Amino acid sequence: MFEIVMGLSGAADFVDPALVGHHARVACLAHSMAKEIGLPIADQQDLVWAGLLHDIGAFSLKERLEFLRFEVENWQSHSEVGYTLVSHFDPLSRSAELIRYHHAPWDGGRGREIKGEEVPLGSHILHLADRVAVTMGQEGEILAQVGRILDKIETRGGRLFVPELVDAFKSLCDREAFWLDASYPQVSEVLRERSGPGTVELDMPELTSLAELFCRVIDFRSRFTATHSHGVASVAERLASLAGFTERETGLMKIAGYLHDLGKLAVPQEVLDKPGNLNPNDWHVMKKHPYVTYRIVGGIRGLETAAAWAAFHHEQPNGKGYPFHLKGTDLPQGAKILAVADVFTAIAEDRPYRAAISLERGLQALLSMAAGNRLDRDTVALLCDNAEEIDEVRRSAQKAVVREYKELSSDYCSDGSGE
């Protein structure tokens, strides 16, 4: 479970150096506070997961950086989006409730409820931990900052923060290890120790649900990609079935499709949505996304095969792909299928730099790429032989997720403007 949540949290932090480690620091601080006031072990663990994912509903770098300011306005939208995304995965449903109100001010006690809904104590702990984390300076000794941080928190007790939680935080401030844990460069290892050996066993539908959670976080950053991974997953799943993959392998292929662009969380949105050609530096940034996918997904036990298929989707049979430059028989068949599914789906979608391409022209483009040994010839032939059926599978899958994207973006858009 730690590998799953840490993988998703780490991916969300990749987008900017200023954010790296923020989720983990918040989780560490929240866990210490929860333990200090004697919350049950299960509640402490839910807080760790919530801390690691608390800003997952903020899709743009601009908004994530705004939340690094101490006092936050207009926090409800990203918190509600984060709650909605995480609540889809049942093992994290209790943590989702904490994420929903993690910026709720105490406001003299009025913060016990918001719109008739009770605000969990864990949300208030998360709020305090988050604000402590953004106050911690990245330069200079952390122990020299304690007085400044404590003063900032104490002066807002009762207004922003629950007074009893401020008292618990004040008690922790005297312990050097409290600060050294939270500021440790490898704070994720501190959290691993606190999380213990807990595991979660997932069957294929549950594993697919987890992959869909990752997928939504990836794709919902931009209206141009809001349904992309769902389309890739459905096409890859159908191609794998037609190619004779087993039921389990076909299920893993769908999961790989959901996860293939996870590394794009490390690519700034202005690069992803650029209307013109990418400059050389943009390409350097873009080319790292399959590698990030490989490192994040490959670290989750049980997903090693899906991780390889997902991470190799920009490799080419001629060895001129990226970032590993695998070729020929070094490329697993699953990766070859996913590469074709990715190109086929991308061609059929509107992008910032062009409109969607017709099915006929799209197939011609695939055949041209296969002739140049840039895509696997057999897989392209299989797709062309079943093109109309596979295109309908893609359309249905993408249509199903459009409604959810529109609901989430109705009063919240991916650039954080709310327009």
Long-range contacts (C-beta under 8 A, 24 or more apart in sequence): 1-49, 1-91, 1-195, 1-198, 1-199, 1-200, 2-191, 2-192, 2-195, 2-198, 3-299, 3-300, 3-301, 4-200, 4-210, 4-300, 5-48, 5-49, 5-52, 5-53, 5-92, 6-52, 6-188, 6-191, 6-192, 6-299, 7-296, 7-297, 7-299, 7-300, 8-52, 8-53, 8-56, 8-213, 8-214, 8-217, 8-296, 9-52, 9-53, 9-56, 10-188, 10-296, 11-214, 11-217, 11-262, 11-263, 11-265, 11-266, 11-292, 11-296, 12-53, 12-55, 12-56, 12-217, 12-265, 14-263, 14-265, 14-266, 14-292, 15-61, 15-64, 15-265, 15-266, 15-267, 15-268, 16-61, 16-64, 16-65, 16-268, 18-65, 18-68, 19-64, 19-65, 19-68, 21-185, 21-187, 21-188, 22-55, 22-68, 22-133, 22-134, 23-51, 23-52, 23-53, 23-54, 23-55, 24-51, 24-52, 24-187, 24-188, 24-191, 25-133, 25-136, 25-182, 25-183, 25-187, 26-51, 26-52, 26-54, 26-126, 26-129, 26-130, 26-133, 27-51, 27-52, 27-129, 27-191, 28-181, 28-182, 28-187, 28-190, 28-191, 28-194, 29-129, 29-132, 29-133, 29-182, 30-122, 30-125, 30-126, 30-128, 30-129, 31-191, 31-194, 32-172, 32-178, 32-181, 32-182, 33-125, 33-128, 33-129, 33-165, 33-168, 33-169, 33-172, 34-122, 34-125, 36-168, 36-171, 36-172, 37-164, 37-165, 37-168, 39-121, 39-122, 43-122, 45-195, 45-198, 46-94, 46-95, 46-98, 46-122, 47-95, 47-98, 47-122, 47-125, 47-126, 48-191, 48-194, 48-195, 49-92, 49-95, 50-95, 50-96, 50-98, 50-99, 50-102, 50-122, 50-126, 51-126, 51-129, 51-130, 52-191, 53-82, 53-86, 53-92, 53-95, 53-99, 54-82, 54-98, 54-99, 54-102, 54-126, 54-130, 55-82, 56-82, 56-85, 56-86, 56-99, 56-217, 57-81, 57-82, 57-83, 57-84, 57-85, 57-99, 58-82, 58-416, 59-217, 59-220, 59-221, 59-269, 59-414, 59-416, 60-221, 60-269, 60-414, 60-415, 60-416, 61-268, 61-269, 62-415, 62-416, 63-416, 66-416, 67-134, 68-134, 69-134, 70-131, 70-134, 70-135, 70-152, 71-160, 72-103, 74-418, 75-103, 76-103, 77-411, 77-412, 77-418, 78-412, 78-416, 79-103, 80-412, 81-408, 81-412, 84-408, 85-213, 85-216, 85-217, 86-213, 88-209, 88-212, 88-213, 88-216, 89-209, 89-210, 89-213, 90-206, 90-209, 91-200, 97-122, 97-123, 98-122, 98-123, 98-126, 99-123, 99-126, 101-127, 102-126, 102-127, 102-130, 103-127, 103-130, 105-159, 105-160, 106-158, 106-159, 106-160, 106-161, 106-162, 106-163, 107-159, 108-158, 108-159, 111-162, 121-162, 124-161, 124-162, 124-165, 125-165, 127-160, 127-161, 128-153, 128-161, 128-162, 128-165, 128-166, 128-169, 131-160, 131-161, 132-169, 132-182, 133-182, 136-182, 136-183, 142-179, 142-180, 142-182, 142-183, 143-176, 143-179, 143-180, 146-173, 146-179, 149-173, 202-302, 204-248, 204-251, 207-251, 207-255, 207-302, 207-303, 208-251, 208-254, 208-255, 208-258, 211-254, 211-255, 211-258, 211-259, 211-306, 212-258, 214-258, 214-259, 214-262, 215-258, 215-259, 216-404, 217-265, 218-261, 218-262, 218-264, 218-265, 219-261, 219-405, 220-405, 220-408, 220-409, 220-414, 221-264, 221-265, 221-269, 221-272, 221-414, 222-269, 222-272, 222-273, 222-414, 223-405, 223-409, 223-414, 224-272, 224-273, 224-349, 224-350, 224-351, 224-352, 225-261, 225-264, 225-272, 225-349, 226-401, 226-402, 226-405, 227-349, 227-397, 227-398, 227-401, 227-402, 227-405, 228-261, 228-345, 228-346, 228-349, 229-257, 229-258, 229-259, 229-260, 229-261, 230-258, 230-397, 230-398, 230-400, 230-401, 231-345, 231-348, 231-349, 231-394, 231-397, 231-398, 232-257, 232-260, 232-261, 232-338, 232-341, 232-342, 232-345, 233-257, 233-258, 233-341, 233-397, 234-393, 234-394, 234-396, 234-397, 234-398, 235-340, 235-341, 235-344, 235-345, 235-383, 235-390, 235-393, 235-394, 236-337, 236-338, 236-341, 238-386, 238-389, 238-390, 238-393, 239-337, 239-340, 239-341, 239-379, 239-382, 239-383, 239-390, 240-334, 240-337, 242-382, 242-386, 243-333, 243-337, 243-379, 243-382, 245-334, 249-334, 252-305, 252-306, 252-309, 252-334, 253-306, 253-309, 253-334, 253-337, 253-338, 255-303, 255-306, 256-306, 256-307, 256-309, 256-310, 256-334, 256-338, 257-310, 257-338, 257-341, 259-293, 259-297, 259-303, 259-306, 259-307, 259-310, 260-290, 260-293, 260-309, 260-310, 260-311, 260-313, 260-338, 260-342, 261-289, 261-293, 262-292, 262-293, 262-296, 262-297, 262-310, 263-288, 263-289, 263-290, 263-291, 263-292, 263-293, 263-294, 263-296, 263-311, 264-289, 265-292, 266-292, 269-414, 269-415, 273-352, 274-352, 274-353, 275-352, 275-353, 276-353, 277-353, 287-314, 287-322, 287-323, 288-323, 290-314, 290-322, 290-323, 291-323, 291-324, 305-334, 308-332, 308-334, 308-335, 309-334, 309-335, 309-337, 309-338, 310-338, 312-338, 312-339, 313-338, 313-339, 313-342, 314-339, 315-339, 316-373, 316-374, 316-375, 317-373, 317-374, 317-375, 317-376, 318-372, 318-373, 318-374, 320-374, 321-374, 331-376, 336-375, 336-376, 336-379, 337-376, 337-379, 339-375, 339-376, 339-379, 340-366, 340-375, 340-376, 340-379, 340-380, 340-383, 343-369, 343-375, 344-383, 344-390, 344-394, 345-394, 348-391, 348-394, 359-387, 359-388, 359-391, 363-387
